[in-house]
């Protein structure tokens, strides 16, 4: 899919940057970027020490690229992306996964809601409808992570570790991520909660593809979240 700068969606979202932490996703990242660009003209990938040429694929697909020479972790990649977007005058940032699990149409709906309701933070939640099929064990792990996160933060969420978020510039400037592993997902909720700014959740679908299941991301990431919550 070729990006057309005259696409109405792209023009409407010229103030928005999509931030994608990228680590060894060369086989799918090109398609992810191709789907995003007709709607979101500003996409930046933070290649976090990939060894499979992911960064080159992302750049060829039309994304801006920032490279970490070594793997620093997803939290560090997000923070680098936030700084990059703010330096370029971003009014909004959309955080988006590199593996194809998020849907562009959900990101559009979240951004539209942020604008329409003047709400600076929109969290995506896979548990507000029944489109997402995480599997019983993964659902138990994720729900446990939500319970722990809600106990330790100023937020009340149904899906605390969904990587699809919309963050307006005034909220974004108050984020300083220091947790580099999966615990950054809780850290970002903590920091956004401390801003006192209003937030909402939006129903989204997380797609557990054959690709993500083959990589073991589905359950392993959830277990990593719990481990980091316990030791943080």
KOLLUM-122332 format. One record per atom (N, C-alpha, C): x, y, z; residue in three letters. Coordinates in steps of 0.001 Angstrom, whole numbers, padded with zeros to 6 digits, always signed. Atoms other than C-alpha are relative to their C-alpha. Layout:
% KOLLUM-122332
XYZALA
...
% end
This chain:
% KOLLUM-122332
+000854-001191+000000UNK
+000000+000000+000000UNK
+000887+001237+000000UNK
-000825-001192+000136UNK
+001500+003343-001059UNK
-000617+001159+000764UNK
+000484-001142-000759UNK
+001226+006379+001179UNK
-000296+001161-000934UNK
+000425-001155+000772UNK
-000698+009230-000424UNK
-000167+001171+000955UNK
+000094-001111-000951UNK
-000117+012557+001391UNK
-001308+000753-000085UNK
+001284-000684+000125UNK
-003487+013765+000118UNK
-001134-000767+000672UNK
+001026+000791-000671UNK
-005338+011024+002015UNK
-000591+000809+001155UNK
+000598-000829-001055UNK
-007869+012844+004287UNK
+000420-000411+001398UNK
-000397+000446-001323UNK
-007007+010672+007286UNK
+001402+000434+000350UNK
-001383-000394-000240UNK
-003331+011416+006909UNK
+000101+001491+000286UNK
-000030-001441-000229UNK
-003960+015165+006685UNK
-000540+000339+001388UNK
+000598-000269-001308UNK
-006157+015093+009790UNK
+000932-000382+001135UNK
-000866+000509-001057UNK
-003480+013250+011751UNK
+001446+000467-000139UNK
-001353-000506+000201UNK
-000485+015327+010742UNK
+000672+000409+001302UNK
-000563-000379-001295UNK
-000038+016333+014400UNK
+000306-001202+000886UNK
-000108+001230-000785UNK
+000253+012705+015510UNK
+001183-000833-000466UNK
-001098+000922+000304UNK
+003259+010395+015702UNK
-000324-001380+000566UNK
+000104+001383-000455UNK
+003013+006624+015900UNK
+001398-000472+000389UNK
-001290+000445-000528UNK
+005847+005245+018054UNK
-000014-001517+000109UNK
-000050+001460+000033UNK
+006826+001618+017448UNK
+001352-000501+000508UNK
-001229+000696-000406UNK
+009465-000176+019559UNK
+000200-001213-000913UNK
-000248+001007+001035UNK
+011129-002587+017149UNK
+001185-000875+000399UNK
-001080+000934-000296UNK
+013140-005700+017920UNK
-000251-001309-000735UNK
+000025+001253+000768UNK
+013654-008503+015399UNK
-001396-000350-000523UNK
+001312+000216+000619UNK
+010375-008140+013492UNK
+000071+000269-001508UNK
-000222-000337+001409UNK
+011791-007916+009958UNK
-001060-000585-000919UNK
+000945+000654+000904UNK
+009226-010290+008479UNK
-001382+000657+000003UNK
+001355-000571-000084UNK
+006181-008251+009576UNK
-000030+001524+000050UNK
+000058-001438-000251UNK
+007186-004645+010253UNK
-000335+000796-001257UNK
+000328-000720+001229UNK
+006941-003583+006608UNK
-001497+000090-000222UNK
+001449+000008+000151UNK
+003291-004600+006477UNK
-000689+000870+001030UNK
+000560-000842-001053UNK
+002546-002886+009797UNK
+000097+001469-000399UNK
-000202-001397+000397UNK
+003993+000381+008505UNK
-000861+000348-001218UNK
+000822-000243+001193UNK
+002220+000065+005142UNK
-001458+000225+000371UNK
+001382-000185-000443UNK
-001107-000220+006965UNK
-000187+001338+000719UNK
+000109-001229-000787UNK
-000373+002786+009180UNK
+000094+001269-000840UNK
-000337-001254+000667UNK
+000943+005345+006701UNK
-001156+000702-000706UNK
+001108-000746+000615UNK
-002266+006093+004784UNK
-000842+000778+001002UNK
+000802-000647-001050UNK
-003832+007160+008100UNK
+000866+000882+000893UNK
-000929-000705-000877UNK
-000843+008271+010180UNK
+001300+000252-000773UNK
-001165-000250+000853UNK
+001826+009983+008055UNK
+001332+000009+000733UNK
-001226-000066-000785UNK
+004334+010191+010913UNK
+000148-001257+000842UNK
-000271+001248-000718UNK
+005625+006800+012029UNK
+001493-000057+000287UNK
-001406+000173-000348UNK
+008888+006339+013916UNK
+000185-001354+000668UNK
-000376+001280-000593UNK
+010403+002947+014665UNK
+001308+000179+000760UNK
-001236-000007-000777UNK
+013005+002609+017392UNK
+000559-001403-000044UNK
-000613+001316+000164UNK
+015170-000301+016346UNK
+000909-000259+001198UNK
-000649+000192-001291UNK
+016284-001629+019711UNK
+001020-001140-000066UNK
-001074+000983+000093UNK
+019397-003558+018703UNK
-000365-001250-000765UNK
+000387+001172+000782UNK
+017743-005881+016184UNK
+001191-000591-000745UNK
-001060+000673+000743UNK
+019948-008472+014518UNK
-000469-000564-001323UNK
+000565+000603+001208UNK
+017682-009297+011589UNK
-000302+001006-001102UNK
+000248-001005+001031UNK
+017670-006067+009580UNK
-001343+000689+000108UNK
+001312-000620-000174UNK
+014371-004842+011010UNK
+000021+001491-000306UNK
-000073-001443+000203UNK
+015507-001226+010924UNK
+000009+000368-001474UNK
-000066-000271+001440UNK
+016351-001315+007228UNK
-001355-000228-000661UNK
+001335+000271+000544UNK
+012962-002855+006450UNK
-000954+001135+000362UNK
+000874-001077-000444UNK
+011192-000174+008499UNK
+000259+001287-000782UNK
-000330-001212+000754UNK
+013048+002643+006759UNK
-000473-000114-001452UNK
+000424+000203+001386UNK
+012360+001170+003317UNK
-001523+000085-000132UNK
+001463-000046+000030UNK
+008658+000937+004214UNK
-000539+001412+000179UNK
+000424-001387-000102UNK
+008559+004675+004879UNK
-000027+000586+001389UNK
-000016-000508-001367UNK
+009035+005019+008625UNK
+001266+000803+000268UNK
-001201-000587-000576UNK
+011412+007340+010399UNK
+000663-001085+000855UNK
-000712+001047-000726UNK
+014099+005310+012144UNK
+000995+000602+000975UNK
-001023-000282-001007UNK
+016047+005723+015371UNK
+000554-001348+000442UNK
-000623+001293-000288UNK
+018547+002993+016232UNK
+000727+000019+001335UNK
-000811+000282-001178UNK
+019767+001752+019589UNK
+001055-001026-000407UNK
-001032+000954+000412UNK
+023144+000052+018958UNK
-000103-001348+000701UNK
+000203+001249-000736UNK
+022335-002543+021627UNK
-001434-000029+000503UNK
+001353+000156-000496UNK
+019083-003900+023027UNK
-000114+000593+001401UNK
+000187-000671-001281UNK
+017974-001590+025854UNK
-001344-000328+000642UNK
+001295+000356-000542UNK
+014433-002879+026295UNK
-001103+000902-000524UNK
+001127-000698+000602UNK
+010963-001771+025269UNK
-000278+001347+000657UNK
+000203-001278-000667UNK
+010681+000946+027910UNK
+000934+001067-000521UNK
-000977-000949+000531UNK
+013868+002609+026696UNK
-000341+000396-001433UNK
+000372-000298+001386UNK
+012690+002336+023092UNK
-001176+000974-000048UNK
+001135-000925-000044UNK
+009385+004024+023945UNK
+000451+001402+000399UNK
-000444-001316-000442UNK
+011128+006846+025798UNK
+000762+000724-001102UNK
-000700-000597+001141UNK
+013418+007433+022818UNK
-001003+000502-001039UNK
+001018-000397+000962UNK
+010371+007527+020555UNK
-000790+001212+000455UNK
+000724-001152-000523UNK
+008545+009969+022823UNK
+000818+001282-000195UNK
-000860-001172+000162UNK
+011509+012349+022787UNK
+000083+000418-001460UNK
-000080-000279+001441UNK
+011782+012062+019000UNK
-001271+000711-000474UNK
+001269-000586+000426UNK
+008094+012861+018531UNK
-000178+001415+000551UNK
+000151-001327-000598UNK
+008093+015800+020947UNK
+000913+001014-000674UNK
-000921-000907+000686UNK
+011131+017307+019232UNK
-000551+000455-001347UNK
+000588-000322+001308UNK
+009070+017310+016019UNK
-001408+000558+000127UNK
+001244-000722-000193UNK
+006083+019047+017530UNK
-001244-000844+000109UNK
+001162+000882-000098UNK
+003813+016081+018185UNK
-001044+000554+000957UNK
+001110-000325-000873UNK
+000394+016945+019567UNK
-000543-001238+000683UNK
+000445+001291-000528UNK
-000407+013263+020112UNK
+001024-001060-000383UNK
-000786+001186+000330UNK
+001490+009992+020235UNK
-000901-001221+000123UNK
+000645+001312-000067UNK
+000088+006556+019475UNK
+001100-001034+000188UNK
-000956+001102-000150UNK
+002077+003632+020879UNK
-000603-001235-000661UNK
+000503+001054+000883UNK
+001791+000642+018566UNK
+001030-001113-000053UNK
-000924+001130+000023UNK
+003300-002851+018569UNK
+000475-000305-001412UNK
-000631+000266+001300UNK
+005600-003994+015771UNK
-000411-001317-000622UNK
+000220+001381+000456UNK
+004279-007538+015451UNK
-001340-000248-000675UNK
+001262+000161+000705UNK
+000920-006875+013824UNK
-001187-000345+000877UNK
+001108+000354-000892UNK
-001228-007473+016908UNK
-001029+001120+000157UNK
+000918-001118-000143UNK
-002803-004013+016833UNK
-000639+000349-001336UNK
+000752-000367+001187UNK
-005391-002678+014375UNK
+000011+001514-000163UNK
-000051-001437+000272UNK
-005055+000710+012715UNK
-001343+000650+000293UNK
+001324-000573-000215UNK
-008816+001241+012897UNK
-000269+000264+001479UNK
+000144-000248-001434UNK
-008666+000935+016693UNK
+000786+001240+000411UNK
-000795-001194-000297UNK
-005882+003526+016869UNK
-000722+001262-000474UNK
+000780-001131+000503UNK
-008016+005848+014719UNK
-001133+000363+000958UNK
+001130-000236-000897UNK
-011000+005429+017028UNK
+000463+000616+001324UNK
-000522-000530-001254UNK
-008891+006104+020110UNK
+000422+001453-000141UNK
-000422-001376+000223UNK
-007378+009258+018645UNK
-001211+000909-000190UNK
+001217-000791+000207UNK
-010788+010493+017484UNK
-000707+000271+001326UNK
+000637-000190-001303UNK
-012140+009971+020992UNK
+000772+000996+000853UNK
-000823-000953-000742UNK
-009234+011841+022539UNK
-000301+001429-000443UNK
+000297-001338+000526UNK
-009939+014802+020280UNK
-001424+000429+000361UNK
+001405-000365-000165UNK
-013743+014717+020568UNK
-000359+000274+001454UNK
+000350-000124-001416UNK
-013886+014328+024348UNK
+001020+000815+000788UNK
-001049-000796-000639UNK
-010799+016455+025088UNK
+000616-000751+001179UNK
-000605+000836-001040UNK
-009276+013588+027057UNK
+001434-000322-000419UNK
-001397+000105+000414UNK
-005477+013433+027082UNK
+000572-001407-000070UNK
-000559+001352-000058UNK
-005005+009687+027700UNK
-001101-001001-000349UNK
+000937+001061+000354UNK
-006784+006794+025999UNK
+000760-001321+000015UNK
-000591+001333-000076UNK
-005861+003236+026948UNK
-000845-000970-000824UNK
+000710+001065+000671UNK
-006780+000366+024658UNK
-000244-001152+000963UNK
+000314+001156-000845UNK
-008517-002550+026371UNK
-000587-001129-000838UNK
+000504+001186+000697UNK
-008998-006035+024945UNK
-001119-000685+000767UNK
+000984+000653-000859UNK
-011405-006870+027778UNK
-001322+000757+000097UNK
+001264-000734-000013UNK
-014186-004366+027049UNK
-001013-000557-000989UNK
+000927+000747+000849UNK
-015690-006577+024364UNK
+000569-001396-000197UNK
-000411+001407+000116UNK
-015350-010183+023230UNK
+000703-000333-001305UNK
-000677+000270+001274UNK
-013414-009775+019980UNK
+001327-000727+000181UNK
-001319+000586-000222UNK
-010039-010776+021448UNK
-000129-001349+000694UNK
+000027+001358-000560UNK
-009453-014461+022207UNK
+001386-000356+000528UNK
-001359+000195-000499UNK
-006389-014601+024464UNK
+000315-001418+000473UNK
-000249+001302-000613UNK
-006810-018151+025751UNK
-000112+000110+001510UNK
+000319-000046-001424UNK
-007646-019070+029331UNK
+001204+000365+000861UNK
-001163-000240-000852UNK
-004129-019120+030817UNK
+000499+001429-000152UNK
-000457-001367+000222UNK
-003078-015858+029203UNK
-000964+001003+000633UNK
+000992-000905-000577UNK
-006336-014224+030299UNK
+000165+000073+001515UNK
-000201+000016-001448UNK
-005734-015308+033904UNK
+001218+000824+000388UNK
-001232-000736-000298UNK
-002180-013934+033845UNK
-000220+001499-000184UNK
+000230-001418+000265UNK
-003263-010631+032286UNK
-000940+000628+001021UNK
+000929-000526-000998UNK
-006180-010208+034679UNK
+000682+000169+001354UNK
-000771-000141-001234UNK
-003794-010810+037588UNK
+000872+001241-000054UNK
-000828-001195+000176UNK
-001478-008138+036205UNK
-000835+001267+000148UNK
+000904-001149-000154UNK
-004438-005744+035992UNK
-000294+000241+001477UNK
+000312-000116-001427UNK
-005346-006454+039619UNK
+001163+000604+000770UNK
-001186-000521-000695UNK
-001780-005825+040818UNK
+000227+001455-000370UNK
-000223-001371+000449UNK
-001458-002677+038718UNK
-001001+000958+000623UNK
+001014-000876-000586UNK
-004731-001231+039981UNK
+000206+000198+001494UNK
-000298-000140-001426UNK
-003626-001884+043564UNK
+001115+001011+000247UNK
-001222-000782-000230UNK
-000399+000034+043089UNK
+000045+001312-000777UNK
+000022-001242+000773UNK
-001442+002931+040826UNK
-001260+000785+000328UNK
+001171-000844-000188UNK
-003974+005741+040763UNK
-001027-000195-001113UNK
+000916+000261+001104UNK
-005846+004192+037858UNK
-000860-001219+000308UNK
+000861+001179-000057UNK
-008646+001681+037494UNK
-000243-000441-001433UNK
+000034+000446+001383UNK
-008142-000168+034232UNK
-000489-001438-000089UNK
+000376+001391+000250UNK
-009490-003370+032717UNK
+001094-000751-000744UNK
-001081+000618+000777UNK
-006331-004001+030651UNK
+001234+000866+000145UNK
-001084-000908-000374UNK
-003221-002500+032198UNK
+001225-000111-000890UNK
-001227+000210+000780UNK
-000634-003907+029763UNK
-000299-000192-001482UNK
+000258-000042+001434UNK
-002057-003219+026338UNK
+000905+001072-000603UNK
-000960-000933+000573UNK
+000567-001572+024138UNK
-000592+001061-000893UNK
+000651-000999+000843UNK
-001990+000439+022151UNK
-000559+001104+000890UNK
+000404-001144-000821UNK
-002377+003878+023731UNK
+000035+001266-000852UNK
-000098-001356+000546UNK
-003032+007487+022709UNK
+000328+000930+001157UNK
-000449-000901-001061UNK
-001210+010108+024757UNK
+000179+001393-000597UNK
-000112-001380+000484UNK
-001637+013833+024220UNK
+001278+000652+000516UNK
-001301-000623-000280UNK
+001371+016141+024349UNK
+000148+000434+001445UNK
-000129-000473-001378UNK
+000584+017596+027794UNK
+000255-001147+000972UNK
-000278+001179-000825UNK
+000554+014097+029308UNK
+001365-000595-000341UNK
-001246+000621+000457UNK
+003483+012876+027237UNK
+001223+000654+000626UNK
-001153-000716-000556UNK
+005816+015548+028596UNK
+000274-000375+001458UNK
-000188+000369-001406UNK
+005355+014134+032102UNK
+000480-001444+000169UNK
-000458+001399-000056UNK
+006545+010621+031224UNK
+001521-000055-000066UNK
-001441+000280+000016UNK
+010096+009544+032071UNK
+000176-001482+000332UNK
-000082+001437-000231UNK
+010347+005784+031633UNK
+001420-000405+000371UNK
-001307+000504-000443UNK
+013198+004121+033523UNK
+000045-001519+000058UNK
+000063+001459+000026UNK
+012006+000509+033531UNK
+000153-000464-001446UNK
-000295+000362+001377UNK
+013474-001118+030443UNK
-000694-001283-000441UNK
+000623+001262+000390UNK
+011799-004536+030553UNK
-001521+000155-000010UNK
+001450-000051+000119UNK
+008094-005426+030625UNK
-000650+000866+001082UNK
+000560-000829-001068UNK
+007610-003456+033870UNK
-000270+001425-000456UNK
+000285-001347+000481UNK
+007578-000287+031780UNK
-001504+000184-000222UNK
+001436-000105+000211UNK
+003920-001102+031074UNK
-000722+000483+001241UNK
+000546-000507-001247UNK
+003100-000569+034734UNK
+000516+001402+000287UNK
-000592-001308-000275UNK
+005476+002383+035011UNK
-000721+001109-000758UNK
+000673-001044+000773UNK
+003739+004284+032233UNK
-001389+000276+000557UNK
+001309-000198-000633UNK
+000357+003713+033915UNK
+000162+000810+001280UNK
-000256-000734-001235UNK
+001786+004937+037236UNK
+000235+001479-000299UNK
-000353-001390+000288UNK
+003237+008080+035679UNK
-001170+000774-000591UNK
+001173-000674+000549UNK
+000118+008893+033677UNK
-001047+000233+001085UNK
+000933-000179-001105UNK
-002016+008345+036783UNK
+000383+001166+000890UNK
-000481-001074-000866UNK
+000136+010763+038759UNK
-000212+001383-000600UNK
+000245-001308+000616UNK
-000527+013535+036251UNK
-001325+000592+000456UNK
+001324-000480-000364UNK
-004104+013753+037492UNK
-000864+000354-001195UNK
+000748-000299+001208UNK
-005222+014170+033892UNK
-001043-001088-000252UNK
+001031+001011+000250UNK
-008413+012418+032786UNK
+000444-001028-001023UNK
-000291+001073+000931UNK
-008217+009110+030977UNK
-001257-000815-000228UNK
+001088+000931+000298UNK
-010593+006648+029336UNK
+000608-001260-000599UNK
-000368+001216+000707UNK
-010423+003114+027985UNK
-000888-000155-001234UNK
+000716+000227+001259UNK
-011444+002196+024440UNK
+000101-001483-000365UNK
-000083+001408+000411UNK
-012363-001330+023285UNK
+000855-000164-001253UNK
-000844+000309+001154UNK
-009733-002747+020929UNK
+000114-001511-000133UNK
-000254+001421+000241UNK
-008968-006096+019377UNK
+001495-000247-000100UNK
-001389+000445+000119UNK
-005588-007742+019905UNK
-000016-001298-000800UNK
+000005+001134+000924UNK
-004828-010193+017115UNK
+001161-000927+000339UNK
-001024+000997-000287UNK
-002964-013313+018205UNK
+000174-000859-001246UNK
-000207+000644+001287UNK
-001636-014409+014847UNK
+000867-001251+000151UNK
-000907+001151+000010UNK
+000182-017611+013921UNK
+001438+000451+000205UNK
-001359-000530-000129UNK
+003300-015448+013712UNK
+000334+000272+001463UNK
-000307-000340-001388UNK
+003070-014116+017266UNK
-000014-001241+000888UNK
+000029+001235-000780UNK
+002120-017523+018639UNK
+001258-000829-000234UNK
-001212+000761+000320UNK
+005062-019134+016844UNK
+001218+000559+000728UNK
-001110-000621-000727UNK
+007402-016641+018507UNK
-000140-000167+001512UNK
+000213+000184-001427UNK
+005903-017502+021879UNK
-000311+001275+000725UNK
+000193-001294-000628UNK
+005006-013861+022513UNK
-001240+000024+000875UNK
+001301-000136-000636UNK
+001433-014415+023618UNK
+000057-000239+001502UNK
-000026+000319-001427UNK
+001921-016150+026967UNK
+001281+000483+000665UNK
-001274-000369-000612UNK
+005619-015409+027547UNK
+000009+001455+000430UNK
+000034-001404-000382UNK
+005096-011635+027516UNK
-000856+000216+001236UNK
+000875-000148-001160UNK
+002267-011987+030000UNK
+000704-000469+001270UNK
-000747+000502-001151UNK
+004423-014077+032347UNK
+001109+000987+000380UNK
-001049-000993-000271UNK
+007257-011554+032010UNK
-000561+001217+000720UNK
+000639-001119-000670UNK
+004842-008803+033019UNK
-000162-000291+001489UNK
+000215+000373-001396UNK
+003949-010656+036212UNK
+001317-000060+000780UNK
-001305+000101-000669UNK
+007588-011400+037045UNK
+000542+001384+000317UNK
-000506-001337-000228UNK
+008554-007756+036616UNK
-000821+000761+001032UNK
+000833-000639-001022UNK
+005587-006610+038696UNK
+000410-000446+001403UNK
-000354+000546-001303UNK
+006723-008879+041522UNK
+001347+000526+000494UNK
-001359-000371-000427UNK
+010396-007843+041527UNK
+000279+001483-000061UNK
-000272-001433+000159UNK
+010031-004135+040759UNK
-000033+000729+001352UNK
% end
